[in-house]
Amino acid sequence: MNLIQLMMKRKELIPLIAFVSLAGFGATAMSFYTLAKPDVIINKRNNPEPWENVNPNHPQKLITINQKWRPIEELQKVRKLTK
């Protein structure tokens, strides 16, 4: 109740508290979004080389505008030779 009483006394703090709360929520949400993506590896014991499992046809950026994803020919040749 102390914070609410302070906001009622000093109304100029309301936008400041709102923006700080919004920034904190946004940072937390972006952290969870980044951890939920499949290209982020938290446990390296089970997969010590995660870069080998990256699909070149799947975009790895947050926002992709007018970009076509094609497999890299050299990478496909190397994968065929190493299998």
PyMOL Python script that loads the backbone (N, CA, C, O; Angstrom):
from pymol import cmd

cmd.read_pdbstr("""\
ATOM      1  N   MET A   1       0.812  -1.199   0.000  1.00  0.00           N
ATOM      2  CA  MET A   1       0.000   0.000   0.000  1.00  0.00           C
ATOM      3  C   MET A   1       0.854   1.261   0.000  1.00  0.00           C
ATOM      4  O   MET A   1       0.383   2.324  -0.403  1.00  0.00           O
ATOM      5  N   ASN A   2       2.076   1.159   0.436  1.00  0.00           N
ATOM      6  CA  ASN A   2       2.937   2.327   0.518  1.00  0.00           C
ATOM      7  C   ASN A   2       3.206   2.912  -0.873  1.00  0.00           C
ATOM      8  O   ASN A   2       3.225   4.134  -1.028  1.00  0.00           O
ATOM      9  N   LEU A   3       3.414   2.066  -1.881  1.00  0.00           N
ATOM     10  CA  LEU A   3       3.673   2.531  -3.233  1.00  0.00           C
ATOM     11  C   LEU A   3       2.443   3.210  -3.820  1.00  0.00           C
ATOM     12  O   LEU A   3       2.558   4.227  -4.502  1.00  0.00           O
ATOM     13  N   ILE A   4       1.278   2.653  -3.557  1.00  0.00           N
ATOM     14  CA  ILE A   4       0.036   3.247  -4.071  1.00  0.00           C
ATOM     15  C   ILE A   4      -0.224   4.599  -3.416  1.00  0.00           C
ATOM     16  O   ILE A   4      -0.648   5.540  -4.088  1.00  0.00           O
ATOM     17  N   GLN A   5       0.021   4.704  -2.131  1.00  0.00           N
ATOM     18  CA  GLN A   5      -0.157   5.987  -1.452  1.00  0.00           C
ATOM     19  C   GLN A   5       0.826   7.026  -1.981  1.00  0.00           C
ATOM     20  O   GLN A   5       0.468   8.193  -2.140  1.00  0.00           O
ATOM     21  N   LEU A   6       2.065   6.611  -2.255  1.00  0.00           N
ATOM     22  CA  LEU A   6       3.059   7.528  -2.810  1.00  0.00           C
ATOM     23  C   LEU A   6       2.633   8.005  -4.187  1.00  0.00           C
ATOM     24  O   LEU A   6       2.801   9.179  -4.517  1.00  0.00           O
ATOM     25  N   MET A   7       2.076   7.093  -5.004  1.00  0.00           N
ATOM     26  CA  MET A   7       1.621   7.483  -6.341  1.00  0.00           C
ATOM     27  C   MET A   7       0.428   8.429  -6.268  1.00  0.00           C
ATOM     28  O   MET A   7       0.286   9.300  -7.126  1.00  0.00           O
ATOM     29  N   MET A   8      -0.434   8.276  -5.263  1.00  0.00           N
ATOM     30  CA  MET A   8      -1.574   9.178  -5.128  1.00  0.00           C
ATOM     31  C   MET A   8      -1.125  10.569  -4.671  1.00  0.00           C
ATOM     32  O   MET A   8      -1.734  11.575  -5.038  1.00  0.00           O
ATOM     33  N   LYS A   9      -0.065  10.620  -3.874  1.00  0.00           N
ATOM     34  CA  LYS A   9       0.445  11.921  -3.427  1.00  0.00           C
ATOM     35  C   LYS A   9       1.177  12.630  -4.565  1.00  0.00           C
ATOM     36  O   LYS A   9       0.973  13.820  -4.803  1.00  0.00           O
ATOM     37  N   ARG A  10       2.024  11.890  -5.256  1.00  0.00           N
ATOM     38  CA  ARG A  10       2.845  12.478  -6.316  1.00  0.00           C
ATOM     39  C   ARG A  10       2.467  11.840  -7.643  1.00  0.00           C
ATOM     40  O   ARG A  10       3.003  10.797  -8.016  1.00  0.00           O
ATOM     41  N   LYS A  11       1.563  12.460  -8.335  1.00  0.00           N
ATOM     42  CA  LYS A  11       1.021  11.901  -9.568  1.00  0.00           C
ATOM     43  C   LYS A  11       2.040  11.918 -10.706  1.00  0.00           C
ATOM     44  O   LYS A  11       1.844  11.224 -11.704  1.00  0.00           O
ATOM     45  N   GLU A  12       3.108  12.682 -10.587  1.00  0.00           N
ATOM     46  CA  GLU A  12       4.121  12.707 -11.648  1.00  0.00           C
ATOM     47  C   GLU A  12       4.954  11.428 -11.690  1.00  0.00           C
ATOM     48  O   GLU A  12       5.681  11.196 -12.656  1.00  0.00           O
ATOM     49  N   LEU A  13       4.855  10.599 -10.655  1.00  0.00           N
ATOM     50  CA  LEU A  13       5.588   9.329 -10.648  1.00  0.00           C
ATOM     51  C   LEU A  13       4.873   8.221 -11.415  1.00  0.00           C
ATOM     52  O   LEU A  13       5.485   7.198 -11.722  1.00  0.00           O
ATOM     53  N   ILE A  14       3.610   8.399 -11.727  1.00  0.00           N
ATOM     54  CA  ILE A  14       2.829   7.350 -12.398  1.00  0.00           C
ATOM     55  C   ILE A  14       3.423   6.992 -13.763  1.00  0.00           C
ATOM     56  O   ILE A  14       3.614   5.804 -14.024  1.00  0.00           O
ATOM     57  N   PRO A  15       3.729   7.953 -14.653  1.00  0.00           N
ATOM     58  CA  PRO A  15       4.327   7.564 -15.937  1.00  0.00           C
ATOM     59  C   PRO A  15       5.709   6.921 -15.774  1.00  0.00           C
ATOM     60  O   PRO A  15       6.052   5.997 -16.511  1.00  0.00           O
ATOM     61  N   LEU A  16       6.492   7.401 -14.822  1.00  0.00           N
ATOM     62  CA  LEU A  16       7.818   6.835 -14.593  1.00  0.00           C
ATOM     63  C   LEU A  16       7.719   5.369 -14.160  1.00  0.00           C
ATOM     64  O   LEU A  16       8.445   4.516 -14.671  1.00  0.00           O
ATOM     65  N   ILE A  17       6.838   5.089 -13.238  1.00  0.00           N
ATOM     66  CA  ILE A  17       6.659   3.716 -12.765  1.00  0.00           C
ATOM     67  C   ILE A  17       6.097   2.838 -13.889  1.00  0.00           C
ATOM     68  O   ILE A  17       6.468   1.670 -14.008  1.00  0.00           O
ATOM     69  N   ALA A  18       5.221   3.386 -14.695  1.00  0.00           N
ATOM     70  CA  ALA A  18       4.643   2.621 -15.809  1.00  0.00           C
ATOM     71  C   ALA A  18       5.715   2.260 -16.833  1.00  0.00           C
ATOM     72  O   ALA A  18       5.771   1.117 -17.288  1.00  0.00           O
ATOM     73  N   PHE A  19       6.571   3.223 -17.203  1.00  0.00           N
ATOM     74  CA  PHE A  19       7.608   2.944 -18.197  1.00  0.00           C
ATOM     75  C   PHE A  19       8.662   1.975 -17.671  1.00  0.00           C
ATOM     76  O   PHE A  19       9.121   1.106 -18.412  1.00  0.00           O
ATOM     77  N   VAL A  20       9.044   2.109 -16.427  1.00  0.00           N
ATOM     78  CA  VAL A  20      10.021   1.188 -15.848  1.00  0.00           C
ATOM     79  C   VAL A  20       9.437  -0.219 -15.756  1.00  0.00           C
ATOM     80  O   VAL A  20      10.136  -1.196 -16.026  1.00  0.00           O
ATOM     81  N   SER A  21       8.178  -0.331 -15.382  1.00  0.00           N
ATOM     82  CA  SER A  21       7.524  -1.647 -15.324  1.00  0.00           C
ATOM     83  C   SER A  21       7.417  -2.269 -16.713  1.00  0.00           C
ATOM     84  O   SER A  21       7.662  -3.464 -16.880  1.00  0.00           O
ATOM     85  N   LEU A  22       7.053  -1.464 -17.708  1.00  0.00           N
ATOM     86  CA  LEU A  22       6.956  -1.957 -19.078  1.00  0.00           C
ATOM     87  C   LEU A  22       8.318  -2.421 -19.595  1.00  0.00           C
ATOM     88  O   LEU A  22       8.403  -3.456 -20.255  1.00  0.00           O
ATOM     89  N   ALA A  23       9.370  -1.679 -19.309  1.00  0.00           N
ATOM     90  CA  ALA A  23      10.723  -2.069 -19.742  1.00  0.00           C
ATOM     91  C   ALA A  23      11.158  -3.366 -19.059  1.00  0.00           C
ATOM     92  O   ALA A  23      11.756  -4.229 -19.701  1.00  0.00           O
ATOM     93  N   GLY A  24      10.869  -3.509 -17.787  1.00  0.00           N
ATOM     94  CA  GLY A  24      11.215  -4.743 -17.082  1.00  0.00           C
ATOM     95  C   GLY A  24      10.455  -5.941 -17.625  1.00  0.00           C
ATOM     96  O   GLY A  24      11.029  -7.016 -17.797  1.00  0.00           O
ATOM     97  N   PHE A  25       9.175  -5.765 -17.895  1.00  0.00           N
ATOM     98  CA  PHE A  25       8.383  -6.849 -18.468  1.00  0.00           C
ATOM     99  C   PHE A  25       8.888  -7.204 -19.863  1.00  0.00           C
ATOM    100  O   PHE A  25       8.970  -8.382 -20.209  1.00  0.00           O
ATOM    101  N   GLY A  26       9.227  -6.196 -20.664  1.00  0.00           N
ATOM    102  CA  GLY A  26       9.727  -6.446 -22.020  1.00  0.00           C
ATOM    103  C   GLY A  26      11.053  -7.191 -22.004  1.00  0.00           C
ATOM    104  O   GLY A  26      11.264  -8.096 -22.812  1.00  0.00           O
ATOM    105  N   ALA A  27      11.946  -6.823 -21.097  1.00  0.00           N
ATOM    106  CA  ALA A  27      13.240  -7.509 -20.997  1.00  0.00           C
ATOM    107  C   ALA A  27      13.051  -8.961 -20.564  1.00  0.00           C
ATOM    108  O   ALA A  27      13.721  -9.856 -21.079  1.00  0.00           O
ATOM    109  N   THR A  28      12.155  -9.192 -19.633  1.00  0.00           N
ATOM    110  CA  THR A  28      11.879 -10.557 -19.188  1.00  0.00           C
ATOM    111  C   THR A  28      11.247 -11.387 -20.304  1.00  0.00           C
ATOM    112  O   THR A  28      11.622 -12.541 -20.513  1.00  0.00           O
ATOM    113  N   ALA A  29      10.296 -10.801 -21.013  1.00  0.00           N
ATOM    114  CA  ALA A  29       9.630 -11.522 -22.108  1.00  0.00           C
ATOM    115  C   ALA A  29      10.617 -11.844 -23.226  1.00  0.00           C
ATOM    116  O   ALA A  29      10.568 -12.940 -23.785  1.00  0.00           O
ATOM    117  N   MET A  30      11.507 -10.920 -23.564  1.00  0.00           N
ATOM    118  CA  MET A  30      12.493 -11.170 -24.614  1.00  0.00           C
ATOM    119  C   MET A  30      13.479 -12.249 -24.185  1.00  0.00           C
ATOM    120  O   MET A  30      13.923 -13.040 -25.017  1.00  0.00           O
ATOM    121  N   SER A  31      13.829 -12.296 -22.912  1.00  0.00           N
ATOM    122  CA  SER A  31      14.717 -13.343 -22.413  1.00  0.00           C
ATOM    123  C   SER A  31      14.075 -14.714 -22.553  1.00  0.00           C
ATOM    124  O   SER A  31      14.723 -15.660 -22.998  1.00  0.00           O
ATOM    125  N   PHE A  32      12.806 -14.828 -22.176  1.00  0.00           N
ATOM    126  CA  PHE A  32      12.112 -16.106 -22.310  1.00  0.00           C
ATOM    127  C   PHE A  32      11.926 -16.492 -23.773  1.00  0.00           C
ATOM    128  O   PHE A  32      12.019 -17.669 -24.122  1.00  0.00           O
ATOM    129  N   TYR A  33      11.666 -15.509 -24.630  1.00  0.00           N
ATOM    130  CA  TYR A  33      11.523 -15.782 -26.066  1.00  0.00           C
ATOM    131  C   TYR A  33      12.832 -16.310 -26.642  1.00  0.00           C
ATOM    132  O   TYR A  33      12.827 -17.262 -27.423  1.00  0.00           O
ATOM    133  N   THR A  34      13.941 -15.706 -26.267  1.00  0.00           N
ATOM    134  CA  THR A  34      15.246 -16.131 -26.760  1.00  0.00           C
ATOM    135  C   THR A  34      15.593 -17.529 -26.268  1.00  0.00           C
ATOM    136  O   THR A  34      16.157 -18.323 -27.021  1.00  0.00           O
ATOM    137  N   LEU A  35      15.268 -17.842 -25.026  1.00  0.00           N
ATOM    138  CA  LEU A  35      15.556 -19.176 -24.504  1.00  0.00           C
ATOM    139  C   LEU A  35      14.654 -20.244 -25.114  1.00  0.00           C
ATOM    140  O   LEU A  35      15.033 -21.414 -25.162  1.00  0.00           O
ATOM    141  N   ALA A  36      13.471 -19.863 -25.578  1.00  0.00           N
ATOM    142  CA  ALA A  36      12.537 -20.836 -26.140  1.00  0.00           C
ATOM    143  C   ALA A  36      12.872 -21.195 -27.580  1.00  0.00           C
ATOM    144  O   ALA A  36      12.366 -22.194 -28.091  1.00  0.00           O
ATOM    145  N   LYS A  37      13.710 -20.408 -28.247  1.00  0.00           N
ATOM    146  CA  LYS A  37      14.073 -20.713 -29.629  1.00  0.00           C
ATOM    147  C   LYS A  37      14.949 -21.953 -29.678  1.00  0.00           C
ATOM    148  O   LYS A  37      15.740 -22.185 -28.764  1.00  0.00           O
ATOM    149  N   PRO A  38      14.821 -22.752 -30.728  1.00  0.00           N
ATOM    150  CA  PRO A  38      15.586 -24.005 -30.789  1.00  0.00           C
ATOM    151  C   PRO A  38      17.075 -23.814 -31.041  1.00  0.00           C
ATOM    152  O   PRO A  38      17.842 -24.753 -30.829  1.00  0.00           O
ATOM    153  N   ASP A  39      17.517 -22.648 -31.480  1.00  0.00           N
ATOM    154  CA  ASP A  39      18.936 -22.469 -31.754  1.00  0.00           C
ATOM    155  C   ASP A  39      19.720 -22.049 -30.521  1.00  0.00           C
ATOM    156  O   ASP A  39      20.937 -21.877 -30.601  1.00  0.00           O
ATOM    157  N   VAL A  40      19.055 -21.880 -29.383  1.00  0.00           N
ATOM    158  CA  VAL A  40      19.740 -21.562 -28.134  1.00  0.00           C
ATOM    159  C   VAL A  40      19.963 -22.856 -27.365  1.00  0.00           C
ATOM    160  O   VAL A  40      19.017 -23.597 -27.100  1.00  0.00           O
ATOM    161  N   ILE A  41      21.207 -23.127 -27.009  1.00  0.00           N
ATOM    162  CA  ILE A  41      21.553 -24.360 -26.308  1.00  0.00           C
ATOM    163  C   ILE A  41      21.927 -24.003 -24.872  1.00  0.00           C
ATOM    164  O   ILE A  41      22.845 -23.217 -24.640  1.00  0.00           O
ATOM    165  N   ILE A  42      21.218 -24.581 -23.918  1.00  0.00           N
ATOM    166  CA  ILE A  42      21.518 -24.341 -22.515  1.00  0.00           C
ATOM    167  C   ILE A  42      22.395 -25.456 -21.964  1.00  0.00           C
ATOM    168  O   ILE A  42      23.318 -25.193 -21.193  1.00  0.00           O
ATOM    169  N   ASN A  43      22.117 -26.699 -22.349  1.00  0.00           N
ATOM    170  CA  ASN A  43      22.853 -27.852 -21.859  1.00  0.00           C
ATOM    171  C   ASN A  43      23.861 -28.285 -22.924  1.00  0.00           C
ATOM    172  O   ASN A  43      23.468 -28.878 -23.929  1.00  0.00           O
ATOM    173  N   LYS A  44      25.137 -28.006 -22.731  1.00  0.00           N
ATOM    174  CA  LYS A  44      26.144 -28.349 -23.721  1.00  0.00           C
ATOM    175  C   LYS A  44      26.710 -29.749 -23.526  1.00  0.00           C
ATOM    176  O   LYS A  44      27.478 -30.213 -24.370  1.00  0.00           O
ATOM    177  N   ARG A  45      26.362 -30.428 -22.456  1.00  0.00           N
ATOM    178  CA  ARG A  45      26.877 -31.787 -22.245  1.00  0.00           C
ATOM    179  C   ARG A  45      26.284 -32.768 -23.247  1.00  0.00           C
ATOM    180  O   ARG A  45      26.987 -33.640 -23.757  1.00  0.00           O
ATOM    181  N   ASN A  46      24.989 -32.626 -23.529  1.00  0.00           N
ATOM    182  CA  ASN A  46      24.332 -33.545 -24.451  1.00  0.00           C
ATOM    183  C   ASN A  46      24.643 -33.220 -25.906  1.00  0.00           C
ATOM    184  O   ASN A  46      24.609 -34.109 -26.757  1.00  0.00           O
ATOM    185  N   ASN A  47      24.943 -31.965 -26.203  1.00  0.00           N
ATOM    186  CA  ASN A  47      25.210 -31.557 -27.580  1.00  0.00           C
ATOM    187  C   ASN A  47      26.385 -30.584 -27.576  1.00  0.00           C
ATOM    188  O   ASN A  47      26.166 -29.372 -27.559  1.00  0.00           O
ATOM    189  N   PRO A  48      27.626 -31.074 -27.591  1.00  0.00           N
ATOM    190  CA  PRO A  48      28.769 -30.161 -27.475  1.00  0.00           C
ATOM    191  C   PRO A  48      29.010 -29.318 -28.724  1.00  0.00           C
ATOM    192  O   PRO A  48      29.682 -28.289 -28.642  1.00  0.00           O
ATOM    193  N   GLU A  49      28.482 -29.724 -29.876  1.00  0.00           N
ATOM    194  CA  GLU A  49      28.676 -28.969 -31.118  1.00  0.00           C
ATOM    195  C   GLU A  49      27.320 -28.639 -31.737  1.00  0.00           C
ATOM    196  O   GLU A  49      26.931 -29.263 -32.724  1.00  0.00           O
ATOM    197  N   PRO A  50      26.596 -27.673 -31.178  1.00  0.00           N
ATOM    198  CA  PRO A  50      25.236 -27.396 -31.654  1.00  0.00           C
ATOM    199  C   PRO A  50      25.185 -26.738 -33.029  1.00  0.00           C
ATOM    200  O   PRO A  50      24.132 -26.756 -33.668  1.00  0.00           O
ATOM    201  N   TRP A  51      26.275 -26.163 -33.501  1.00  0.00           N
ATOM    202  CA  TRP A  51      26.262 -25.469 -34.779  1.00  0.00           C
ATOM    203  C   TRP A  51      26.135 -26.451 -35.946  1.00  0.00           C
ATOM    204  O   TRP A  51      25.829 -26.037 -37.064  1.00  0.00           O
ATOM    205  N   GLU A  52      26.364 -27.735 -35.705  1.00  0.00           N
ATOM    206  CA  GLU A  52      26.212 -28.710 -36.778  1.00  0.00           C
ATOM    207  C   GLU A  52      24.752 -29.033 -37.069  1.00  0.00           C
ATOM    208  O   GLU A  52      24.439 -29.554 -38.139  1.00  0.00           O
ATOM    209  N   ASN A  53      23.866 -28.737 -36.142  1.00  0.00           N
ATOM    210  CA  ASN A  53      22.449 -29.051 -36.309  1.00  0.00           C
ATOM    211  C   ASN A  53      21.614 -27.872 -36.805  1.00  0.00           C
ATOM    212  O   ASN A  53      20.387 -27.968 -36.832  1.00  0.00           O
ATOM    213  N   VAL A  54      22.237 -26.778 -37.192  1.00  0.00           N
ATOM    214  CA  VAL A  54      21.495 -25.602 -37.646  1.00  0.00           C
ATOM    215  C   VAL A  54      21.001 -25.853 -39.065  1.00  0.00           C
ATOM    216  O   VAL A  54      21.775 -26.221 -39.949  1.00  0.00           O
ATOM    217  N   ASN A  55      19.727 -25.651 -39.266  1.00  0.00           N
ATOM    218  CA  ASN A  55      19.121 -25.843 -40.582  1.00  0.00           C
ATOM    219  C   ASN A  55      19.326 -24.578 -41.404  1.00  0.00           C
ATOM    220  O   ASN A  55      18.847 -23.517 -41.004  1.00  0.00           O
ATOM    221  N   PRO A  56      20.023 -24.649 -42.545  1.00  0.00           N
ATOM    222  CA  PRO A  56      20.249 -23.438 -43.342  1.00  0.00           C
ATOM    223  C   PRO A  56      18.984 -22.923 -44.016  1.00  0.00           C
ATOM    224  O   PRO A  56      18.953 -21.775 -44.460  1.00  0.00           O
ATOM    225  N   ASN A  57      17.937 -23.748 -44.103  1.00  0.00           N
ATOM    226  CA  ASN A  57      16.679 -23.297 -44.705  1.00  0.00           C
ATOM    227  C   ASN A  57      15.807 -22.530 -43.726  1.00  0.00           C
ATOM    228  O   ASN A  57      14.845 -21.878 -44.132  1.00  0.00           O
ATOM    229  N   HIS A  58      16.130 -22.600 -42.453  1.00  0.00           N
ATOM    230  CA  HIS A  58      15.329 -21.934 -41.423  1.00  0.00           C
ATOM    231  C   HIS A  58      15.997 -20.613 -41.036  1.00  0.00           C
ATOM    232  O   HIS A  58      17.165 -20.612 -40.649  1.00  0.00           O
ATOM    233  N   PRO A  59      15.273 -19.478 -41.134  1.00  0.00           N
ATOM    234  CA  PRO A  59      15.891 -18.192 -40.781  1.00  0.00           C
ATOM    235  C   PRO A  59      16.230 -18.128 -39.299  1.00  0.00           C
ATOM    236  O   PRO A  59      15.444 -18.571 -38.461  1.00  0.00           O
ATOM    237  N   GLN A  60      17.391 -17.581 -38.971  1.00  0.00           N
ATOM    238  CA  GLN A  60      17.855 -17.503 -37.591  1.00  0.00           C
ATOM    239  C   GLN A  60      17.700 -16.102 -37.006  1.00  0.00           C
ATOM    240  O   GLN A  60      18.101 -15.863 -35.867  1.00  0.00           O
ATOM    241  N   LYS A  61      17.131 -15.186 -37.760  1.00  0.00           N
ATOM    242  CA  LYS A  61      16.974 -13.813 -37.291  1.00  0.00           C
ATOM    243  C   LYS A  61      15.627 -13.623 -36.606  1.00  0.00           C
ATOM    244  O   LYS A  61      14.711 -14.426 -36.784  1.00  0.00           O
ATOM    245  N   LEU A  62      15.514 -12.558 -35.823  1.00  0.00           N
ATOM    246  CA  LEU A  62      14.248 -12.238 -35.175  1.00  0.00           C
ATOM    247  C   LEU A  62      13.220 -11.793 -36.213  1.00  0.00           C
ATOM    248  O   LEU A  62      12.067 -12.220 -36.169  1.00  0.00           O
ATOM    249  N   ILE A  63      13.639 -10.934 -37.148  1.00  0.00           N
ATOM    250  CA  ILE A  63      12.764 -10.454 -38.215  1.00  0.00           C
ATOM    251  C   ILE A  63      13.504 -10.610 -39.535  1.00  0.00           C
ATOM    252  O   ILE A  63      14.636 -10.146 -39.667  1.00  0.00           O
ATOM    253  N   THR A  64      12.880 -11.254 -40.508  1.00  0.00           N
ATOM    254  CA  THR A  64      13.460 -11.420 -41.827  1.00  0.00           C
ATOM    255  C   THR A  64      12.508 -10.794 -42.833  1.00  0.00           C
ATOM    256  O   THR A  64      11.336 -11.165 -42.904  1.00  0.00           O
ATOM    257  N   ILE A  65      13.019  -9.833 -43.619  1.00  0.00           N
ATOM    258  CA  ILE A  65      12.184  -9.133 -44.588  1.00  0.00           C
ATOM    259  C   ILE A  65      12.718  -9.413 -45.990  1.00  0.00           C
ATOM    260  O   ILE A  65      13.871  -9.110 -46.297  1.00  0.00           O
ATOM    261  N   ASN A  66      11.867  -9.996 -46.838  1.00  0.00           N
ATOM    262  CA  ASN A  66      12.180 -10.254 -48.248  1.00  0.00           C
ATOM    263  C   ASN A  66      13.512 -10.968 -48.439  1.00  0.00           C
ATOM    264  O   ASN A  66      14.343 -10.523 -49.231  1.00  0.00           O
ATOM    265  N   GLN A  67      13.718 -12.033 -47.749  1.00  0.00           N
ATOM    266  CA  GLN A  67      14.949 -12.780 -47.897  1.00  0.00           C
ATOM    267  C   GLN A  67      14.611 -14.236 -48.152  1.00  0.00           C
ATOM    268  O   GLN A  67      13.820 -14.840 -47.427  1.00  0.00           O
ATOM    269  N   LYS A  68      15.213 -14.791 -49.183  1.00  0.00           N
ATOM    270  CA  LYS A  68      14.979 -16.188 -49.520  1.00  0.00           C
ATOM    271  C   LYS A  68      16.101 -17.027 -48.936  1.00  0.00           C
ATOM    272  O   LYS A  68      17.275 -16.671 -49.040  1.00  0.00           O
ATOM    273  N   TRP A  69      15.738 -18.127 -48.332  1.00  0.00           N
ATOM    274  CA  TRP A  69      16.719 -19.016 -47.720  1.00  0.00           C
ATOM    275  C   TRP A  69      16.936 -20.211 -48.636  1.00  0.00           C
ATOM    276  O   TRP A  69      16.011 -20.960 -48.949  1.00  0.00           O
ATOM    277  N   ARG A  70      18.189 -20.366 -49.055  1.00  0.00           N
ATOM    278  CA  ARG A  70      18.555 -21.491 -49.903  1.00  0.00           C
ATOM    279  C   ARG A  70      19.659 -22.281 -49.217  1.00  0.00           C
ATOM    280  O   ARG A  70      20.474 -21.709 -48.494  1.00  0.00           O
ATOM    281  N   PRO A  71      19.691 -23.591 -49.437  1.00  0.00           N
ATOM    282  CA  PRO A  71      20.789 -24.365 -48.848  1.00  0.00           C
ATOM    283  C   PRO A  71      22.126 -23.984 -49.484  1.00  0.00           C
ATOM    284  O   PRO A  71      22.192 -23.677 -50.674  1.00  0.00           O
ATOM    285  N   ILE A  72      23.161 -24.007 -48.699  1.00  0.00           N
ATOM    286  CA  ILE A  72      24.499 -23.678 -49.176  1.00  0.00           C
ATOM    287  C   ILE A  72      25.086 -24.942 -49.806  1.00  0.00           C
ATOM    288  O   ILE A  72      25.164 -25.992 -49.169  1.00  0.00           O
ATOM    289  N   GLU A  73      25.495 -24.818 -51.062  1.00  0.00           N
ATOM    290  CA  GLU A  73      25.948 -25.995 -51.796  1.00  0.00           C
ATOM    291  C   GLU A  73      27.192 -26.622 -51.172  1.00  0.00           C
ATOM    292  O   GLU A  73      27.287 -27.844 -51.061  1.00  0.00           O
ATOM    293  N   GLU A  74      28.135 -25.790 -50.769  1.00  0.00           N
ATOM    294  CA  GLU A  74      29.366 -26.314 -50.182  1.00  0.00           C
ATOM    295  C   GLU A  74      29.085 -27.050 -48.879  1.00  0.00           C
ATOM    296  O   GLU A  74      29.690 -28.083 -48.592  1.00  0.00           O
ATOM    297  N   LEU A  75      28.175 -26.514 -48.109  1.00  0.00           N
ATOM    298  CA  LEU A  75      27.816 -27.158 -46.851  1.00  0.00           C
ATOM    299  C   LEU A  75      27.148 -28.510 -47.091  1.00  0.00           C
ATOM    300  O   LEU A  75      27.403 -29.462 -46.353  1.00  0.00           O
ATOM    301  N   GLN A  76      26.311 -28.605 -48.097  1.00  0.00           N
ATOM    302  CA  GLN A  76      25.666 -29.868 -48.426  1.00  0.00           C
ATOM    303  C   GLN A  76      26.688 -30.906 -48.890  1.00  0.00           C
ATOM    304  O   GLN A  76      26.564 -32.086 -48.561  1.00  0.00           O
ATOM    305  N   LYS A  77      27.692 -30.477 -49.646  1.00  0.00           N
ATOM    306  CA  LYS A  77      28.736 -31.404 -50.094  1.00  0.00           C
ATOM    307  C   LYS A  77      29.556 -31.921 -48.911  1.00  0.00           C
ATOM    308  O   LYS A  77      29.874 -33.108 -48.835  1.00  0.00           O
ATOM    309  N   VAL A  78      29.887 -31.029 -48.006  1.00  0.00           N
ATOM    310  CA  VAL A  78      30.665 -31.433 -46.837  1.00  0.00           C
ATOM    311  C   VAL A  78      29.862 -32.399 -45.963  1.00  0.00           C
ATOM    312  O   VAL A  78      30.417 -33.372 -45.452  1.00  0.00           O
ATOM    313  N   ARG A  79      28.574 -32.143 -45.789  1.00  0.00           N
ATOM    314  CA  ARG A  79      27.728 -33.047 -44.999  1.00  0.00           C
ATOM    315  C   ARG A  79      27.642 -34.428 -45.632  1.00  0.00           C
ATOM    316  O   ARG A  79      27.669 -35.436 -44.926  1.00  0.00           O
ATOM    317  N   LYS A  80      27.537 -34.483 -46.964  1.00  0.00           N
ATOM    318  CA  LYS A  80      27.483 -35.778 -47.642  1.00  0.00           C
ATOM    319  C   LYS A  80      28.796 -36.540 -47.473  1.00  0.00           C
ATOM    320  O   LYS A  80      28.791 -37.761 -47.319  1.00  0.00           O
ATOM    321  N   LEU A  81      29.921 -35.818 -47.502  1.00  0.00           N
ATOM    322  CA  LEU A  81      31.223 -36.470 -47.389  1.00  0.00           C
ATOM    323  C   LEU A  81      31.500 -36.961 -45.963  1.00  0.00           C
ATOM    324  O   LEU A  81      32.183 -37.968 -45.781  1.00  0.00           O
ATOM    325  N   THR A  82      30.981 -36.265 -44.964  1.00  0.00           N
ATOM    326  CA  THR A  82      31.261 -36.631 -43.576  1.00  0.00           C
ATOM    327  C   THR A  82      30.310 -37.694 -43.051  1.00  0.00           C
ATOM    328  O   THR A  82      30.577 -38.269 -41.995  1.00  0.00           O
ATOM    329  N   LYS A  83      29.228 -37.975 -43.731  1.00  0.00           N
ATOM    330  CA  LYS A  83      28.276 -38.994 -43.247  1.00  0.00           C
ATOM    331  C   LYS A  83      28.699 -40.377 -43.610  1.00  0.00           C
ATOM    332  O   LYS A  83      28.009 -41.340 -43.278  1.00  0.00           O
TER     333      LYS A  83
END
""", "prot")
cmd.dss("prot")
cmd.show_as("cartoon", "prot")
cmd.util.cbc("prot")
cmd.orient("prot")
